[in-house]
Amino acid sequence: MAEKLRFRLLTPEGEIFSCLCDAVNFTVKDNASGEGGGSLGVLPGHLPAVAALEEGGGVRCVAGGKTVFSCRVRGGFARIGREEVDILAPEVREIRRVEG
């Protein structure tokens, strides 16, 4: 099992951010009608899945026990693999990166 996740945030314009991290958290839609969203945390070794992202929901990457990247997305999807998480969003807002 991988010890880190490869995270990528993608929009139609291209890659916005990528890193190796310990965990990725994001806000998902709870059902097909989009009502009752919740938070999903992904660690290395997670079962593969696809999730619809909440409109205006947050995305957060954690490495070394601290948040290294966060943003809000305007919907989209998360593709989850055992060693990677790709967020595909039409628009990204409120980007915060922590260096070092």
N, CA, C and O atoms as a Tinker XYZ file with bonds, in Angstrom:
   400  protein
     1  N      0.842000   -1.181000    0.000000    73     2
     2  CA     0.000000    0.000000    0.000000    64     1     3
     3  C      0.888000    1.246000    0.000000    63     2     4     5
     4  O      1.913000    1.292000    0.681000    81     3
     5  N      0.484000    2.244000   -0.765000    73     3     6
     6  CA     1.223000    3.499000   -0.848000    64     5     7
     7  C      1.161000    4.247000    0.475000    63     6     8     9
     8  O      0.182000    4.147000    1.215000    81     7
     9  N      2.215000    4.994000    0.760000    73     7    10
    10  CA     2.250000    5.793000    1.984000    64     9    11
    11  C      1.760000    7.212000    1.741000    63    10    12    13
    12  O      1.405000    7.913000    2.688000    81    11
    13  N      1.736000    7.641000    0.497000    73    11    14
    14  CA     1.304000    8.991000    0.128000    64    13    15
    15  C      0.275000    8.905000   -0.989000    63    14    16    17
    16  O      0.186000    7.906000   -1.703000    81    15
    17  N     -0.500000    9.979000   -1.124000    73    15    18
    18  CA    -1.441000   10.128000   -2.235000    64    17    19
    19  C     -0.884000   11.152000   -3.214000    63    18    20    21
    20  O     -0.300000   12.156000   -2.806000    81    19
    21  N     -1.065000   10.897000   -4.493000    73    19    22
    22  CA    -0.762000   11.907000   -5.505000    64    21    23
    23  C     -2.068000   12.660000   -5.734000    63    22    24    25
    24  O     -3.066000   12.070000   -6.148000    81    23
    25  N     -2.058000   13.961000   -5.464000    73    23    26
    26  CA    -3.248000   14.786000   -5.621000    64    25    27
    27  C     -3.061000   15.706000   -6.814000    63    26    28    29
    28  O     -1.999000   16.302000   -6.998000    81    27
    29  N     -4.120000   15.813000   -7.632000    73    27    30
    30  CA    -4.121000   16.769000   -8.746000    64    29    31
    31  C     -5.466000   17.482000   -8.782000    63    30    32    33
    32  O     -6.519000   16.862000   -8.642000    81    31
    33  N     -5.410000   18.791000   -8.972000    73    31    34
    34  CA    -6.607000   19.610000   -9.150000    64    33    35
    35  C     -6.596000   20.121000  -10.584000    63    34    36    37
    36  O     -5.682000   20.834000  -10.997000    81    35
    37  N     -7.632000   19.744000  -11.338000    73    35    38
    38  CA    -7.695000   20.048000  -12.767000    64    37    39
    39  C     -8.940000   20.854000  -13.096000    63    38    40    41
    40  O    -10.006000   20.631000  -12.523000    81    39
    41  N     -8.796000   21.792000  -14.024000    73    39    42
    42  CA    -9.919000   22.539000  -14.585000    64    41    43
    43  C     -9.824000   22.419000  -16.106000    63    42    44    45
    44  O     -8.856000   21.851000  -16.611000    81    43
    45  N    -10.806000   22.939000  -16.850000    73    43    46
    46  CA   -10.704000   22.906000  -18.313000    64    45    47
    47  C     -9.457000   23.631000  -18.840000    63    46    48    49
    48  O     -8.998000   23.348000  -19.946000    81    47
    49  N     -8.912000   24.561000  -18.052000    73    47    50
    50  CA    -7.711000   25.293000  -18.467000    64    49    51
    51  C     -6.429000   24.511000  -18.214000    63    50    52    53
    52  O     -5.376000   24.871000  -18.740000    81    51
    53  N     -6.498000   23.447000  -17.417000    73    51    54
    54  CA    -5.312000   22.639000  -17.130000    64    53    55
    55  C     -5.142000   22.370000  -15.642000    63    54    56    57
    56  O     -6.063000   22.566000  -14.849000    81    55
    57  N     -3.952000   21.919000  -15.284000    73    55    58
    58  CA    -3.651000   21.578000  -13.894000    64    57    59
    59  C     -3.436000   22.851000  -13.069000    63    58    60    61
    60  O     -2.641000   23.715000  -13.439000    81    59
    61  N     -4.153000   22.952000  -11.952000    73    59    62
    62  CA    -4.044000   24.105000  -11.055000    64    61    63
    63  C     -3.021000   23.829000   -9.959000    63    62    64    65
    64  O     -2.253000   24.714000   -9.584000    81    63
    65  N     -3.014000   22.594000   -9.445000    73    63    66
    66  CA    -2.129000   22.251000   -8.337000    64    65    67
    67  C     -1.940000   20.745000   -8.305000    63    66    68    69
    68  O     -2.847000   19.995000   -8.666000    81    67
    69  N     -0.764000   20.297000   -7.873000    73    67    70
    70  CA    -0.521000   18.882000   -7.632000    64    69    71
    71  C      0.512000   18.737000   -6.521000    63    70    72    73
    72  O      1.359000   19.610000   -6.331000    81    71
    73  N      0.438000   17.636000   -5.795000    73    71    74
    74  CA     1.399000   17.378000   -4.727000    64    73    75
    75  C      1.266000   15.939000   -4.254000    63    74    76    77
    76  O      0.311000   15.242000   -4.599000    81    75
    77  N      2.230000   15.511000   -3.466000    73    75    78
    78  CA     2.119000   14.267000   -2.714000    64    77    79
    79  C      1.658000   14.649000   -1.321000    63    78    80    81
    80  O      2.204000   15.579000   -0.726000    81    79
    81  N      0.665000   13.951000   -0.787000    73    79    82
    82  CA     0.117000   14.319000    0.514000    64    81    83
    83  C     -0.303000   13.077000    1.290000    63    82    84    85
    84  O     -0.297000   11.964000    0.765000    81    83
    85  N     -0.665000   13.292000    2.544000    73    83    86
    86  CA    -1.086000   12.202000    3.419000    64    85    87
    87  C     -2.587000   11.931000    3.329000    63    86    88    89
    88  O     -3.029000   10.798000    3.516000    81    87
    89  N     -3.374000   12.984000    3.040000    73    87    90
    90  CA    -4.837000   12.853000    2.992000    64    89    91
    91  C     -5.422000   13.981000    2.162000    63    90    92    93
    92  O     -4.837000   15.058000    2.050000    81    91
    93  N     -6.586000   13.717000    1.581000    73    91    94
    94  CA    -7.350000   14.730000    0.855000    64    93    95
    95  C     -8.769000   14.693000    1.401000    63    94    96    97
    96  O     -9.355000   13.620000    1.545000    81    95
    97  N     -9.318000   15.856000    1.705000    73    95    98
    98  CA   -10.699000   15.984000    2.187000    64    97    99
    99  C    -11.461000   16.892000    1.236000    63    98   100   101
   100  O    -10.917000   17.885000    0.754000    81    99
   101  N    -12.716000   16.557000    0.963000    73    99   102
   102  CA   -13.529000   17.409000    0.099000    64   101   103
   103  C    -15.001000   17.211000    0.411000    63   102   104   105
   104  O    -15.396000   16.224000    1.032000    81   103
   105  N    -15.805000   18.172000   -0.032000    73   103   106
   106  CA   -17.240000   18.155000    0.204000    64   105   107
   107  C    -17.935000   17.520000   -0.986000    63   106   108   109
   108  O    -17.717000   17.919000   -2.129000    81   107
   109  N    -18.777000   16.524000   -0.712000    73   107   110
   110  CA   -19.460000   15.787000   -1.780000    64   109   111
   111  C    -20.966000   15.979000   -1.691000    63   110   112   113
   112  O    -21.513000   16.309000   -0.639000    81   111
   113  N    -21.626000   15.762000   -2.838000    73   111   114
   114  CA   -23.085000   15.707000   -2.852000    64   113   115
   115  C    -23.493000   14.378000   -2.257000    63   114   116   117
   116  O    -22.835000   13.363000   -2.486000    81   115
   117  N    -24.560000   14.376000   -1.504000    73   115   118
   118  CA   -24.980000   13.154000   -0.813000    64   117   119
   119  C    -25.840000   12.240000   -1.678000    63   118   120   121
   120  O    -25.834000   11.024000   -1.491000    81   119
   121  N    -26.574000   12.814000   -2.617000    73   119   122
   122  CA   -27.433000   11.973000   -3.458000    64   121   123
   123  C    -27.593000   12.607000   -4.828000    63   122   124   125
   124  O    -27.056000   13.684000   -5.088000    81   123
   125  N    -28.322000   11.948000   -5.691000    73   123   126
   126  CA   -28.461000   12.407000   -7.074000    64   125   127
   127  C    -29.107000   13.782000   -7.185000    63   126   128   129
   128  O    -28.824000   14.513000   -8.134000    81   127
   129  N    -29.959000   14.148000   -6.246000    73   127   130
   130  CA   -30.593000   15.465000   -6.306000    64   129   131
   131  C    -29.686000   16.558000   -5.756000    63   130   132   133
   132  O    -30.017000   17.741000   -5.847000    81   131
   133  N    -28.540000   16.172000   -5.184000    73   131   134
   134  CA   -27.593000   17.154000   -4.675000    64   133   135
   135  C    -27.922000   17.665000   -3.297000    63   134   136   137
   136  O    -27.320000   18.642000   -2.851000    81   135
   137  N    -28.855000   17.042000   -2.602000    73   135   138
   138  CA   -29.247000   17.501000   -1.273000    64   137   139
   139  C    -28.426000   16.796000   -0.205000    63   138   140   141
   140  O    -28.056000   15.633000   -0.361000    81   139
   141  N    -28.145000   17.509000    0.882000    73   139   142
   142  CA   -27.534000   16.888000    2.050000    64   141   143
   143  C    -26.093000   16.479000    1.883000    63   142   144   145
   144  O    -25.734000   15.353000    2.228000    81   143
   145  N    -25.243000   17.366000    1.359000    73   143   146
   146  CA   -23.837000   17.055000    1.151000    64   145   147
   147  C    -23.103000   16.731000    2.437000    63   146   148   149
   148  O    -23.577000   17.040000    3.530000    81   147
   149  N    -21.953000   16.113000    2.302000    73   147   150
   150  CA   -21.134000   15.749000    3.452000    64   149   151
   151  C    -19.666000   15.832000    3.088000    63   150   152   153
   152  O    -19.317000   16.214000    1.971000    81   151
   153  N    -18.814000   15.478000    4.017000    73   151   154
   154  CA   -17.373000   15.531000    3.830000    64   153   155
   155  C    -16.824000   14.125000    3.633000    63   154   156   157
   156  O    -17.267000   13.182000    4.287000    81   155
   157  N    -15.859000   13.987000    2.731000    73   155   158
   158  CA   -15.210000   12.706000    2.492000    64   157   159
   159  C    -13.714000   12.893000    2.661000    63   158   160   161
   160  O    -13.126000   13.801000    2.075000    81   159
   161  N    -13.101000   12.040000    3.458000    73   159   162
   162  CA   -11.655000   12.049000    3.641000    64   161   163
   163  C    -11.057000   10.819000    2.986000    63   162   164   165
   164  O    -11.568000    9.711000    3.145000    81   163
   165  N     -9.965000   11.017000    2.245000    73   163   166
   166  CA    -9.325000    9.927000    1.522000    64   165   167
   167  C     -7.893000    9.779000    2.005000    63   166   168   169
   168  O     -7.134000   10.747000    2.046000    81   167
   169  N     -7.533000    8.553000    2.372000    73   167   170
   170  CA    -6.175000    8.198000    2.776000    64   169   171
   171  C     -5.596000    7.232000    1.754000    63   170   172   173
   172  O     -6.351000    6.639000    0.984000    81   171
   173  N     -4.270000    7.055000    1.723000    73   171   174
   174  CA    -3.690000    6.064000    0.811000    64   173   175
   175  C     -4.332000    4.693000    1.022000    63   174   176   177
   176  O     -4.603000    4.292000    2.154000    81   175
   177  N     -4.573000    3.980000   -0.081000    73   175   178
   178  CA    -5.183000    2.664000   -0.026000    64   177   179
   179  C     -6.698000    2.673000   -0.102000    63   178   180   181
   180  O     -7.323000    1.615000   -0.030000    81   179
   181  N     -7.305000    3.850000   -0.247000    73   179   182
   182  CA    -8.764000    3.962000   -0.351000    64   181   183
   183  C     -9.257000    3.152000   -1.548000    63   182   184   185
   184  O     -8.573000    3.070000   -2.569000    81   183
   185  N    -10.415000    2.570000   -1.426000    73   183   186
   186  CA   -11.009000    1.868000   -2.561000    64   185   187
   187  C    -11.309000    2.849000   -3.687000    63   186   188   189
   188  O    -11.721000    3.977000   -3.419000    81   187
   189  N    -11.113000    2.450000   -4.928000    73   187   190
   190  CA   -11.422000    3.335000   -6.052000    64   189   191
   191  C    -12.893000    3.755000   -6.042000    63   190   192   193
   192  O    -13.775000    2.957000   -5.724000    81   191
   193  N    -13.140000    5.003000   -6.392000    73   191   194
   194  CA   -14.503000    5.545000   -6.395000    64   193   195
   195  C    -14.539000    6.823000   -7.219000    63   194   196   197
   196  O    -13.503000    7.397000   -7.553000    81   195
   197  N    -15.741000    7.250000   -7.536000    73   195   198
   198  CA   -15.999000    8.549000   -8.163000    64   197   199
   199  C    -17.060000    9.232000   -7.319000    63   198   200   201
   200  O    -18.038000    8.600000   -6.919000    81   199
   201  N    -16.874000   10.521000   -7.045000    73   199   202
   202  CA   -17.827000   11.265000   -6.224000    64   201   203
   203  C    -18.121000   12.615000   -6.866000    63   202   204   205
   204  O    -17.221000   13.266000   -7.397000    81   203
   205  N    -19.386000   13.034000   -6.815000    73   203   206
   206  CA   -19.786000   14.362000   -7.284000    64   205   207
   207  C    -19.486000   15.366000   -6.176000    63   206   208   209
   208  O    -19.781000   15.118000   -5.007000    81   207
   209  N    -18.898000   16.501000   -6.551000    73   207   210
   210  CA   -18.522000   17.523000   -5.584000    64   209   211
   211  C    -19.632000   18.543000   -5.383000    63   210   212   213
   212  O    -20.355000   18.895000   -6.315000    81   211
   213  N    -19.747000   19.000000   -4.168000    73   211   214
   214  CA   -20.742000   20.003000   -3.791000    64   213   215
   215  C    -20.386000   21.354000   -4.421000    63   214   216   217
   216  O    -19.222000   21.755000   -4.422000    81   215
   217  N    -21.378000   22.041000   -4.948000    73   215   218
   218  CA   -21.209000   23.401000   -5.470000    64   217   219
   219  C    -20.710000   24.304000   -4.338000    63   218   220   221
   220  O    -21.369000   24.420000   -3.305000    81   219
   221  N    -19.556000   24.942000   -4.527000    73   219   222
   222  CA   -18.988000   25.804000   -3.487000    64   221   223
   223  C    -18.316000   25.041000   -2.365000    63   222   224   225
   224  O    -17.956000   25.626000   -1.343000    81   223
   225  N    -18.142000   23.730000   -2.544000    73   223   226
   226  CA   -17.537000   22.893000   -1.506000    64   225   227
   227  C    -16.040000   23.080000   -1.418000    63   226   228   229
   228  O    -15.397000   23.567000   -2.348000    81   227
   229  N    -15.500000   22.683000   -0.284000    73   227   230
   230  CA   -14.075000   22.833000   -0.034000    64   229   231
   231  C    -13.284000   21.600000   -0.417000    63   230   232   233
   232  O    -13.799000   20.482000   -0.421000    81   231
   233  N    -12.004000   21.830000   -0.742000    73   231   234
   234  CA   -11.025000   20.779000   -1.007000    64   233   235
   235  C     -9.810000   21.115000   -0.160000    63   234   236   237
   236  O     -9.384000   22.269000   -0.112000    81   235
   237  N     -9.248000   20.109000    0.512000    73   235   238
   238  CA    -8.112000   20.353000    1.393000    64   237   239
   239  C     -7.133000   19.194000    1.308000    63   238   240   241
   240  O     -7.528000   18.030000    1.368000    81   239
   241  N     -5.833000   19.524000    1.167000    73   239   242
   242  CA    -4.752000   18.530000    1.170000    64   241   243
   243  C     -3.975000   18.668000    2.464000    63   242   244   245
   244  O     -3.656000   19.777000    2.892000    81   243
   245  N     -3.673000   17.537000    3.085000    73   243   246
   246  CA    -2.935000   17.525000    4.345000    64   245   247
   247  C     -1.644000   16.732000    4.148000    63   246   248   249
   248  O     -1.658000   15.623000    3.613000    81   247
   249  N     -0.528000   17.319000    4.589000    73   247   250
   250  CA     0.768000   16.639000    4.563000    64   249   251
   251  C      1.527000   17.043000    5.822000    63   250   252   253
   252  O      1.533000   18.212000    6.209000    81   251
   253  N      2.154000   16.081000    6.445000    73   251   254
   254  CA     2.912000   16.365000    7.648000    64   253   255
   255  C      2.073000   16.936000    8.776000    63   254   256   257
   256  O      2.579000   17.687000    9.609000    81   255
   257  N      0.788000   16.584000    8.810000    73   255   258
   258  CA    -0.092000   17.037000    9.878000    64   257   259
   259  C     -0.643000   18.435000    9.722000    63   258   260   261
   260  O     -1.308000   18.940000   10.626000    81   259
   261  N     -0.375000   19.085000    8.568000    73   259   262
   262  CA    -0.932000   20.427000    8.363000    64   261   263
   263  C     -1.508000   20.570000    6.960000    63   262   264   265
   264  O     -1.117000   19.856000    6.037000    81   263
   265  N     -2.434000   21.497000    6.818000    73   263   266
   266  CA    -3.037000   21.773000    5.518000    64   265   267
   267  C     -2.011000   22.468000    4.636000    63   266   268   269
   268  O     -1.486000   23.519000    5.005000    81   267
   269  N     -1.718000   21.887000    3.466000    73   267   270
   270  CA    -0.752000   22.486000    2.547000    64   269   271
   271  C     -1.437000   23.156000    1.362000    63   270   272   273
   272  O     -0.813000   23.933000    0.640000    81   271
   273  N     -2.722000   22.857000    1.158000    73   271   274
   274  CA    -3.475000   23.462000    0.052000    64   273   275
   275  C     -4.951000   23.381000    0.384000    63   274   276   277
   276  O     -5.428000   22.372000    0.903000    81   275
   277  N     -5.671000   24.451000    0.082000    73   275   278
   278  CA    -7.130000   24.420000    0.205000    64   277   279
   279  C     -7.732000   25.347000   -0.840000    63   278   280   281
   280  O     -7.087000   26.284000   -1.309000    81   279
   281  N     -8.977000   25.067000   -1.192000    73   279   282
   282  CA    -9.694000   25.894000   -2.157000    64   281   283
   283  C    -11.175000   25.565000   -2.072000    63   282   284   285
   284  O    -11.591000   24.683000   -1.322000    81   283
   285  N    -11.958000   26.288000   -2.853000    73   283   286
   286  CA   -13.373000   25.991000   -3.058000    64   285   287
   287  C    -13.554000   25.715000   -4.540000    63   286   288   289
   288  O    -12.922000   26.352000   -5.382000    81   287
   289  N    -14.427000   24.754000   -4.853000    73   287   290
   290  CA   -14.687000   24.411000   -6.247000    64   289   291
   291  C    -16.154000   24.650000   -6.578000    63   290   292   293
   292  O    -17.026000   24.593000   -5.711000    81   291
   293  N    -16.399000   24.917000   -7.847000    73   291   294
   294  CA   -17.775000   25.111000   -8.315000    64   293   295
   295  C    -18.273000   23.796000   -8.909000    63   294   296   297
   296  O    -18.446000   23.661000  -10.120000    81   295
   297  N    -18.501000   22.817000   -8.002000    73   295   298
   298  CA   -18.951000   21.506000   -8.455000    64   297   299
   299  C    -17.805000   20.708000   -9.048000    63   298   300   301
   300  O    -16.635000   21.013000   -8.819000    81   299
   301  N    -18.151000   19.687000   -9.810000    73   299   302
   302  CA   -17.158000   18.829000  -10.443000    64   301   303
   303  C    -17.204000   17.423000   -9.880000    63   302   304   305
   304  O    -18.201000   17.002000   -9.293000    81   303
   305  N    -16.102000   16.700000  -10.069000    73   303   306
   306  CA   -16.025000   15.304000   -9.654000    64   305   307
   307  C    -14.659000   14.992000   -9.061000    63   306   308   309
   308  O    -13.661000   15.633000   -9.391000    81   307
   309  N    -14.629000   14.003000   -8.185000    73   307   310
   310  CA   -13.377000   13.467000   -7.657000    64   309   311
   311  C    -13.236000   12.040000   -8.170000    63   310   312   313
   312  O    -14.167000   11.240000   -8.080000    81   311
   313  N    -12.069000   11.734000   -8.706000    73   311   314
   314  CA   -11.743000   10.365000   -9.106000    64   313   315
   315  C    -10.725000    9.860000   -8.096000    63   314   316   317
   316  O     -9.618000   10.388000   -7.997000    81   315
   317  N    -11.107000    8.842000   -7.354000    73   315   318
   318  CA   -10.301000    8.334000   -6.254000    64   317   319
   319  C     -9.714000    6.987000   -6.649000    63   318   320   321
   320  O    -10.430000    6.087000   -7.088000    81   319
   321  N     -8.410000    6.862000   -6.489000    73   319   322
   322  CA    -7.726000    5.589000   -6.686000    64   321   323
   323  C     -6.991000    5.219000   -5.408000    63   322   324   325
   324  O     -6.991000    5.992000   -4.450000    81   323
   325  N     -6.381000    4.079000   -5.381000    73   323   326
   326  CA    -5.664000    3.641000   -4.180000    64   325   327
   327  C     -4.468000    4.525000   -3.856000    63   326   328   329
   328  O     -4.077000    4.637000   -2.694000    81   327
   329  N     -3.879000    5.160000   -4.881000    73   327   330
   330  CA    -2.685000    5.982000   -4.671000    64   329   331
   331  C     -2.837000    7.398000   -5.192000    63   330   332   333
   332  O     -1.867000    8.156000   -5.194000    81   331
   333  N     -4.042000    7.778000   -5.638000    73   331   334
   334  CA    -4.210000    9.120000   -6.198000    64   333   335
   335  C     -5.635000    9.619000   -6.034000    63   334   336   337
   336  O     -6.584000    8.847000   -5.903000    81   335
   337  N     -5.747000   10.947000   -6.047000    73   335   338
   338  CA    -7.043000   11.629000   -6.060000    64   337   339
   339  C     -6.938000   12.736000   -7.094000    63   338   340   341
   340  O     -6.070000   13.604000   -7.001000    81   339
   341  N     -7.820000   12.703000   -8.074000    73   339   342
   342  CA    -7.912000   13.772000   -9.075000    64   341   343
   343  C     -9.232000   14.487000   -8.874000    63   342   344   345
   344  O    -10.291000   13.859000   -8.869000    81   343
   345  N     -9.172000   15.800000   -8.708000    73   343   346
   346  CA   -10.366000   16.632000   -8.631000    64   345   347
   347  C    -10.511000   17.320000   -9.977000    63   346   348   349
   348  O     -9.586000   17.993000  -10.432000    81   347
   349  N    -11.666000   17.157000  -10.621000    73   347   350
   350  CA   -11.964000   17.779000  -11.906000    64   349   351
   351  C    -13.093000   18.773000  -11.668000    63   350   352   353
   352  O    -14.231000   18.379000  -11.414000    81   351
   353  N    -12.774000   20.067000  -11.751000    73   351   354
   354  CA   -13.743000   21.106000  -11.418000    64   353   355
   355  C    -13.812000   22.142000  -12.535000    63   354   356   357
   356  O    -12.794000   22.458000  -13.151000    81   355
   357  N    -15.016000   22.677000  -12.801000    73   355   358
   358  CA   -15.138000   23.701000  -13.834000    64   357   359
   359  C    -14.510000   25.027000  -13.427000    63   358   360   361
   360  O    -14.096000   25.808000  -14.284000    81   359
   361  N    -14.437000   25.288000  -12.113000    73   359   362
   362  CA   -13.875000   26.558000  -11.629000    64   361   363
   363  C    -13.358000   26.351000  -10.207000    63   362   364   365
   364  O    -13.942000   25.597000   -9.428000    81   363
   365  N    -12.261000   27.026000   -9.879000    73   363   366
   366  CA   -11.648000   26.951000   -8.556000    64   365   367
   367  C    -11.539000   28.362000   -7.995000    63   366   368   369
   368  O    -11.155000   29.295000   -8.701000    81   367
   369  N    -11.886000   28.510000   -6.699000    73   367   370
   370  CA   -11.838000   29.817000   -6.028000    64   369   371
   371  C    -11.123000   29.702000   -4.691000    63   370   372   373
   372  O    -10.906000   28.600000   -4.187000    81   371
   373  N    -10.764000   30.825000   -4.129000    73   371   374
   374  CA   -10.200000   30.919000   -2.780000    64   373   375
   375  C     -9.029000   29.958000   -2.564000    63   374   376   377
   376  O     -9.000000   29.211000   -1.586000    81   375
   377  N     -8.078000   29.986000   -3.475000    73   375   378
   378  CA    -6.921000   29.089000   -3.384000    64   377   379
   379  C     -5.981000   29.573000   -2.293000    63   378   380   381
   380  O     -5.628000   30.750000   -2.232000    81   379
   381  N     -5.578000   28.633000   -1.424000    73   379   382
   382  CA    -4.595000   28.913000   -0.366000    64   381   383
   383  C     -3.540000   27.826000   -0.384000    63   382   384   385
   384  O     -3.851000   26.644000   -0.236000    81   383
   385  N     -2.285000   28.230000   -0.567000    73   383   386
   386  CA    -1.172000   27.291000   -0.561000    64   385   387
   387  C     -0.259000   27.637000    0.604000    63   386   388   389
   388  O      0.000000   28.808000    0.879000    81   387
   389  N      0.223000   26.608000    1.282000    73   387   390
   390  CA     1.170000   26.802000    2.368000    64   389   391
   391  C      2.505000   26.226000    1.903000    63   390   392   393
   392  O      2.596000   25.036000    1.603000    81   391
   393  N      3.510000   27.039000    1.842000    73   391   394
   394  CA     4.838000   26.600000    1.398000    64   393   395
   395  C      5.623000   26.043000    2.573000    63   394   396   397
   396  O      5.487000   26.500000    3.708000    81   395
   397  N      6.451000   25.043000    2.276000    73   395   398
   398  CA     7.381000   24.483000    3.259000    64   397   399
   399  C      6.712000   23.728000    4.299000    63   398   400
   400  O      7.368000   23.198000    5.196000    81   399
